[in-house]
């Protein structure tokens, strides 16, 4: 197994790289939702604020069942976007695992 031969420094470096990979993937997925609101708002600040106001009034007025359905839909959407980004970025994490510490600039 590859991880048994690693030193503790190499393992710590790999953990830091994996954490940065997960963090940037999370930020990219949130950026996709921001882009969605920008598109819905016609790529203007006024349009985005109008959409957010409309969204928030409907969210506050919803009953518990609709809120649960919305949270479920949002969770499924976030997982789908995140998995898509992970698939598109898979070469980066595979290269990190294969190269170990020798390839810090990937």
Secondary structure, DSSP 4 states (H G I P E B T S, - for coil): -TTTT--HHHHHHHHHHHHHHHHHHHHHHHHHHHHHHHHHTTTSHHHHHHHHHHHHHHHHH--HHHHHHHHHHHHHHHHHHHHHHHHHTHHHHHHHHHHGGGGTT-
